[in-house]
Amino acid sequence: MYHVNVNRRWDADLSMDIIGHWLDLINADGWIPREQILGAEALSKVPEEFVLQYSTNGNPPTLFLVIRGAVTLPIHILPTY
């Protein structure tokens, strides 16, 4: 999510799309796994001890920093939907 914080100044639409995809990953408990292992090829590259993830392991508040940054953008930069 750090890249979104930088990208939002140049392409707010793309940044909002990325945020939306991240929010789609929230599970029933409201948790987003730290590592996103998508597909068999990616799974084959991840050490076994990192595949199973626990909701007790917190993530840095990066998503909140990005959302805070998005709501403080000047109005002329925000995407229109």
C-alpha positions as CSV (number, residue, x, y, z in Angstrom):
1,M,0.0,0.0,0.0
2,Y,3.0,2.4,0.3
3,H,3.1,2.7,-3.5
4,V,-0.5,3.9,-3.5
5,N,0.4,6.8,-1.2
6,V,2.9,8.0,-3.8
7,N,0.8,7.2,-6.8
8,R,-2.3,9.0,-5.6
9,R,-0.7,12.4,-6.5
10,W,-0.4,11.3,-10.2
11,D,-3.3,9.0,-10.7
12,A,-6.1,9.2,-8.2
13,D,-8.4,6.9,-10.2
14,L,-5.8,4.1,-10.2
15,S,-5.2,4.6,-6.4
16,M,-8.9,4.4,-5.7
17,D,-9.1,1.2,-7.8
18,I,-6.2,-0.3,-5.8
19,I,-7.8,0.6,-2.5
20,G,-11.0,-1.0,-3.6
21,H,-9.3,-4.2,-4.5
22,W,-7.6,-4.3,-1.1
23,L,-10.9,-3.7,0.7
24,D,-12.3,-6.7,-1.3
25,L,-9.8,-8.9,0.6
26,I,-11.3,-8.2,4.0
27,N,-12.5,-11.5,5.6
28,A,-15.6,-11.9,7.7
29,D,-13.7,-10.8,10.8
30,G,-12.6,-7.5,9.2
31,W,-9.0,-8.7,8.8
32,I,-6.9,-8.4,5.6
33,P,-4.0,-10.9,5.5
34,R,-0.6,-9.3,5.5
35,E,0.7,-11.4,2.6
36,Q,-1.4,-11.9,-0.5
37,I,-0.4,-15.2,-2.0
38,L,-2.4,-15.3,-5.2
39,G,-2.1,-18.3,-7.5
40,A,0.0,-21.5,-7.6
41,E,3.1,-19.9,-8.9
42,A,3.2,-17.3,-6.1
43,L,2.4,-20.0,-3.5
44,S,5.4,-22.0,-4.8
45,K,7.7,-19.1,-4.0
46,V,6.6,-18.5,-0.4
47,P,8.3,-20.3,2.4
48,E,5.8,-22.7,4.1
49,E,5.9,-21.0,7.5
50,F,4.5,-17.8,5.9
51,V,1.6,-19.4,4.0
52,L,-0.7,-19.9,7.0
53,Q,-1.5,-16.5,8.5
54,Y,-3.1,-15.6,11.8
55,S,-5.6,-12.7,12.4
56,T,-3.8,-12.0,15.7
57,N,-0.8,-10.8,13.7
58,G,-1.5,-7.2,13.0
59,N,-0.5,-5.2,9.9
60,P,0.9,-1.7,9.8
61,P,-1.8,0.9,9.4
62,T,-0.8,1.6,5.8
63,L,-4.3,1.4,4.4
64,F,-5.5,4.0,6.9
65,L,-2.6,6.3,5.9
66,V,-3.6,6.0,2.2
67,I,-7.2,6.7,3.0
68,R,-6.3,9.7,5.1
69,G,-4.1,11.0,2.3
70,A,-6.9,10.5,-0.2
71,V,-9.4,12.6,1.8
72,T,-6.9,15.4,2.2
73,L,-6.2,15.7,-1.6
74,P,-7.1,19.1,-3.2
75,I,-10.6,18.8,-4.7
76,H,-9.3,19.3,-8.3
77,I,-7.2,16.1,-8.0
78,L,-9.9,13.8,-6.7
79,P,-11.5,11.4,-9.2
80,T,-15.1,11.9,-10.3
81,Y,-17.5,9.0,-10.4
